[in-house]
Amino acid sequence: MAFVAAVFVLGVALIALAKSDSGGTGSATGPGPRINDHWHATLGVNLCGTWQANLPLYEPSPNTGIHSHGDGFMHMHPFSAAGAGSNATVGLFYRQAGDKLSATGLQMFKQKYKNGDVCAALDKKPGLVRWSVNGQERTGNPANFVPNDRDVVAIAFIPKDADIGTPPVAVAGTNPSDVSSQ
């Protein structure tokens, strides 16, 4: 009987240990990169049918490890819990650069759009904030999304019948600037 109890306790301890091992040393919980991980997600913005230039190079202060190299990728190498785990959101990436996004509006590249504003370049149809991950349209607030390594995230302000599309960096098959091609 003591042997069965010991095996049970050991099994429970091993399961608990396996669940706590996130592959990194970060203390943040949930999805997303851990401290010392080095992840990248392709990220592009389609405003009324036109893909915008990549977000310029920036390093936030204090440095969360979520930043841009100006190459079309969300670089995620968290240095603290502030940029790790469920804190590594698309919203943090843009907010640190001075932009804002929500399910009902965008303020990006010095332009503001709210649901219902017209897209003159698209037959003056009303636009909506829409977004996709790996080609699959999502609902909800894109600012709350935590990308996985190598995700392709497209943020768009377009009419409901327009195709969100794929960010040009993903179409080109470009690698992040801090990763050598293989």
N, C-alpha and C positions, 0 to 999 in steps of 0.2 A: 504494500500500500504506500509506503514511504517513497518507493521508487517511482510510482505513478505520479505522486504529488510533485516530486522533484522534476520529473520530465514536464509536467504541466507548467510549473513555475518557470522553468527554463524556456519553454516554448513561448509563453506570454512575454517574457523579457526580450527574447529575440524579435518577436513581432513589434514590440514597442520600439526597439532599437532601429529596426528597418524602417518604420514609419517616420522616425525622427531624422534619418539620414537623407538630406535633400540634395546631396551631391556637391554642396558648397559649405561655406562656413558662416553664412549669413544667419541672422536671427529673425528676419522677417518671415511671416507665414503666408501661406497661400501660393498661388501660381507665380510665375515670373522668376527672373534670375536671382541668384543668391550672391552675397558678397564673394568676390573673386571669380565669378562666372564671367564669360565674355560672349555675349549674345548680340545678334543683329536682326532687325526686322526691316524689310523694305517698306518705305512709307511714301505715298504720293498724294497730292491734292488736285482734284479736278474741279475747277470752278467754271460752271456754265459751259462745259465742253472743252475747256482748255486746261491741259496739265500745267501746273505752276512749276517754276524753277525749284530746285531742291532747297530746303531750308539751309541757310548759310551755316558755316562753322560757328559753333558756340560751345563754351564750357561754362556751366552755371557756377555761381558762387552763393552759398557754399556748394562744393562739388558733390553732387549725388551720384555721379557716374553715368547718368542718363544724359546723352548729348548728341550733337551732330558734328560730322566732319565735312558737311556740305556735299555729301556724295549720294543722298537719297536713302540713307539708312538711319534708323533709330539705333544708336549705339548704346548698349546696355552692359556696362561693367561696373556694377554698384560698389561704392566705397563705404557706404553706410546703409543702415536700414531705411533711410529716407528715399533711396533709389532701388531698394531690393524688394523681392517678393511682390505682393499685391500693390506696392507703392510705385512700381515701374510701369505706369500707365502712359498711354498715348497723350492724355491730358497733361501729365507732368512734362513730357517732352516738349509740347507746344507752349505750355504756360511759362516754362523757363526761358523760352525764346521771345516771350512777349505776346504770344498769340493766344486765342481762346477758341474752344469748340464745345458744342453741346448737341443734344438731339434736336434743338430748335434753331440753332444759329452758329455762325462761324465769324471769327474776326481773325483773318489771316492775311499776311502779306499786305498789310495796311488797307485791307478791304473788309467790309462788313456785309454779311448776308444773313437774313432771317427767313425762316420758312414762309413762303408766299411771295417773297420778292421775285420779280421776273428776271428771267435770263434772256436778255436782248438778243444774244447770239444764237439762241435756240427758240426761234419763233415767238419770242416774248411770253413763253410759257412760265408759270410759277415754278420756282425751284424749291427743293427740299434738301435738308441734310440727309445724306445717305452714305452708307459705308459697307465695305466688304472685307473679308479676311480670306485669303487664299481662293479668291473668286466666288465666295459664297456671301450673298448679301446678309447683313446682320441688322437687328433692330436695337433700340435703346441708345444710350449715350456713348458715342465713340470715345469720349474722353476717359471713360472708366475702363476701357479695354486694356488688358495686360497681354502684350504679344509674347508668343513663344519664339525661340530661336528659329530664324529663317522664315517666319510668317511674312506674307505679302499683304499689307494693309492699304486700302484705298479709301480716302475720305473724299466725298463729293458734295457739291451743291448743284443739283441738276433736277430737271423735271422728273416726275414719277415714272414716265415711260422711256426715259433715256437710259442707256447702258452706262454703268459706273465706269467700266473699263479697268485696265491694269496699269499701274504706274510704269512710266517709261524705263526706269532703272530695272524693273523686273523683266520687262519685255526684252531688253538688251542683254540680260544675263550678267550684268555687272556684279563684281564682288565688292564688298566693303573696302574702303581705302586702307584699312589697317589689317587686311587679310590677304595673303598672297594667293594668286590663282594656282590651281593644282593640275 
